[in-house]
């Protein structure tokens, strides 16, 4: 096998497995471990991989936090479709917890006409959206994150520890089959973890651009969720493995 073909095989393996083992790969490709090491050294020089003890991982940047204005216009149509499917889960007299984010804001817009409903949120924009509705709104309190509008900190965490809700819509910065749901900061991850723990059912609402991404801090494994609502792009994301972990709902335009 030509070196370039072998290196392409290595990159394909990493895209599937996230991490490779030198000895296992050498046996699979019927070459020496030294040959694989040379291939890995070359790929590392090209900044395509990062060498690890006995193997390698892809050189893929972590997802970072973006301002509300930056996120607001991205994948707007997909977020509206996701919100439409999400509100189908909402029943009368439910207490709903809405995570901070632009997808959950779209859900709030559709809850505007609801009655006999309580919404708890750590997002000031969601609270403002529901201000003139008949929905009962509870803000968690806490310090406000500038340019984002999310509330966080000890006061937020204290409120969430004393909370129990019927349904939680979890927003995500990054979603990965093996790693789970992750957030850009430990503070964000801590808030989201407490939200998951406070809910009878947790549904992840995330457009497909968030899939196969990783951020700094772990929120939860996918198995901890009741289900995920995403756009049609989710169909290509581990179509066999993902439905084994949780219910998958695809939000699409009606024909």
C-alpha atoms as one frame of an Amber mdcrd trajectory, in Angstrom:
protein
   0.000   0.000   0.000   1.309   3.441  -0.959   2.119   5.732   2.042  -0.546
   8.255   1.018  -3.183   5.511   0.862  -2.088   4.250   4.253  -2.308   7.735
   5.746  -5.786   8.193   4.297  -6.801   4.927   5.976  -5.399   6.251   9.269
  -7.450   9.477   8.953 -10.582   7.500   8.065 -10.061   5.322  11.146  -9.669
   8.402  13.331 -12.865   9.917  11.984 -14.702   6.761  13.044 -12.921   5.816
  16.271 -11.522   9.150  17.539  -8.360   7.346  18.676  -6.127   4.684  17.122
  -3.612   2.221  18.522  -0.296   1.819  16.688   0.074  -1.939  17.177  -3.519
  -2.701  16.202  -3.251  -0.533  13.089   0.064  -2.111  12.097  -1.482  -5.576
  12.311  -4.550  -4.472  10.337  -2.481  -2.914   7.526   0.170  -5.649   7.621
   3.065  -3.235   8.159   5.524  -2.659  10.992   4.754  -0.475  14.003   7.688
   1.712  12.945   5.999   2.351   9.573   2.818   3.469  11.347   4.863   5.731
  13.638   6.446   7.382  10.602   2.992   7.904   9.097   1.766   9.442  12.348
   4.810  11.694  12.558   4.104  12.914   9.023   0.412  13.550   9.768   1.340
  15.396  12.954   3.733  17.632  10.999   0.805  18.412   8.675  -1.222  19.339
  11.817  -3.873  16.735  10.975  -3.427  14.630  14.121  -2.065  14.820  17.672
   0.206  12.011  18.828  -0.709  10.252  22.066   0.936   7.481  24.059   0.751
   4.458  21.741  -1.514   6.115  19.188  -3.064   9.356  17.940  -6.213  11.483
  17.888  -7.527  13.956  15.324  -6.364  17.541  15.611  -9.850  19.017  15.959
 -10.397  22.342  17.782 -12.795  22.554  20.711 -15.991  24.560  20.305 -15.747
  27.974  21.962 -18.450  30.321  23.273 -20.041  32.759  20.798 -22.055  35.897
  21.492 -25.856  35.888  21.172 -25.683  38.092  18.079 -23.230  35.693  16.412
 -25.409  32.648  17.127 -28.790  34.258  16.445 -28.591  34.224  12.650 -26.970
  30.814  12.239 -29.173  27.874  11.212 -32.254  29.959  12.000 -34.630  27.888
   9.841 -33.461  24.645  11.440 -33.900  26.074  14.939 -37.480  27.111  14.171
 -38.292  23.610  12.915 -36.728  22.058  16.016 -38.754  24.394  18.250 -41.956
  23.408  16.471 -41.360  19.729  17.222 -40.245  20.480  20.780 -43.468  22.231
  21.796 -45.408  19.111  20.804 -43.985  17.551  23.982 -45.393  20.306  26.193
 -48.601  19.470  28.051 -50.961  21.714  29.978 -49.896  22.472  33.576 -46.327
  21.380  32.847 -43.355  23.113  34.449 -40.782  23.591  31.696 -37.111  24.386
  32.152 -35.570  26.248  29.208 -31.803  26.330  28.920 -30.118  29.502  27.707
 -29.668  29.661  23.936 -31.055  30.626  20.554 -32.866  27.323  19.901 -34.612
  27.458  23.270 -35.520  31.080  22.544 -37.378  29.828  19.461 -39.254  27.410
  21.743 -40.177  30.314  24.036 -41.629  32.206  21.075 -44.008  29.308  20.433
 -44.984  29.068  24.103 -46.159  32.686  24.023 -49.796  31.722  23.399 -49.888
  28.956  26.010 -51.770  29.074  29.305 -51.530  27.002  32.479 -47.790  26.642
  31.997 -44.747  27.520  34.070 -41.381  28.241  32.483 -38.157  28.358  34.475
 -35.108  29.759  32.693 -31.642  31.169  33.209 -31.907  33.285  30.051 -33.015
  36.922  30.241 -33.973  36.998  26.550 -36.327  34.060  27.035 -37.854  35.780
  30.070 -38.308  38.984  28.043 -39.922  37.027  25.196 -42.527  35.632  27.611
 -43.013  38.878  29.538 -46.348  39.770  27.917 -47.702  36.211  27.788 -49.922
  34.361  30.260 -47.131  31.907  31.004 -45.803  31.984  34.561 -42.074  32.767
  34.314 -39.435  32.073  36.949 -35.891  33.365  36.525 -33.177  31.411  38.297
 -31.295  34.530  39.326 -27.526  34.783  39.239 -24.818  36.749  37.513 -25.517
  37.689  33.891 -23.046  36.708  31.199 -22.501  39.806  29.054 -23.165  39.444
  25.300 -24.937  36.126  25.997 -27.760  36.892  28.421 -27.326  33.676  30.408
 -27.445  33.634  34.200 -24.878  31.596  36.116 -23.051  31.344  39.418 -23.832
  30.184  42.988 -27.299  31.779  43.123 -28.318  30.051  39.880 -26.999  26.721
  41.147 -28.786  27.101  44.491 -32.110  27.667  42.717 -31.622  24.656  40.466
 -30.742  22.359  43.368 -34.171  23.085  44.868 -36.062  22.648  41.621 -38.066
  19.826  40.045 -39.612  20.202  36.603 -41.588  18.005  34.224 -39.548  18.735
  31.125 -36.152  20.275  30.372 -35.074  21.468  26.930 -31.278  21.339  26.896
 -29.316  23.450  24.449 -25.837  22.346  23.412 -22.611  23.817  22.156 -21.253
  20.413  21.182 -22.632  16.878  20.882 -20.546  13.747  20.358 -21.542  10.076
  20.292 -18.769   8.951  22.637 -18.072  12.119  24.634 -21.687  13.203  25.079
 -22.907  16.780  25.547 -20.190  19.330  26.364 -20.040  23.068  27.107 -17.296
  25.707  26.600 -16.783  26.396  30.333 -16.997  24.480  33.603 -19.509  27.061
  34.887 -21.851  26.399  31.951 -21.467  22.636  32.296 -22.247  22.820  36.036
 -25.489  24.723  35.397 -26.589  22.306  32.677 -25.811  19.261  34.858 -28.029
  20.615  37.623 -30.777  21.273  35.088 -30.633  17.679  33.865 -30.786  16.419
  37.462 -33.847  18.569  38.207 -35.948  17.276  35.314 -38.271  14.316  34.962
 -37.392  14.224  31.253 -34.590  15.952  29.335 -34.699  16.550  25.608 -31.675
  17.864  23.755 -32.567  20.501  21.140 -29.630  21.072  18.815 -29.209  21.655
  15.098 -26.940  19.239  13.261 -24.004  21.688  13.128 -23.460  20.846  16.819
 -22.998  17.135  16.075 -19.589  15.468  16.126 -18.211  18.443  18.081 -16.493
  18.668  21.454 -16.178  21.493  23.966 -14.128  21.789  27.147 -16.444  20.612
  29.940 -18.649  17.512  30.154 -22.375  17.983  30.778 -23.707  14.440  30.439
 -23.608  11.261  28.394 -26.211  10.867  25.682 -27.724   7.961  27.619 -28.796
  10.458  30.326 -31.204  12.124  27.886 -34.765  11.153  27.013 -34.239  12.131
  23.400 -32.829  14.576  20.872 -34.643  16.833  18.412 -32.541  18.009  15.478
 -32.842  18.872  11.793 -32.543  16.433   8.875 -28.739  16.535   9.085 -28.909
  14.194  12.066 -29.942  11.311   9.787 -26.346  10.857   8.651 -24.884  11.022
  12.161 -24.318   7.459  13.395 -27.723   6.299  12.062 -27.455   2.912  13.783
 -25.655   3.764  17.033 -27.445   6.998  18.023 -31.004   5.572  18.173 -29.697
   2.812  20.467 -28.786   5.468  23.064 -31.862   7.721  22.954 -34.956   8.607
  20.964 -34.167  10.647  17.844 -36.732  13.083  16.395 -36.041  14.749  13.054
 -37.594  18.174  12.529 -38.398  18.733   8.859 -40.710  20.870   6.760 -44.009
  19.131   6.035 -44.371  18.024   2.438
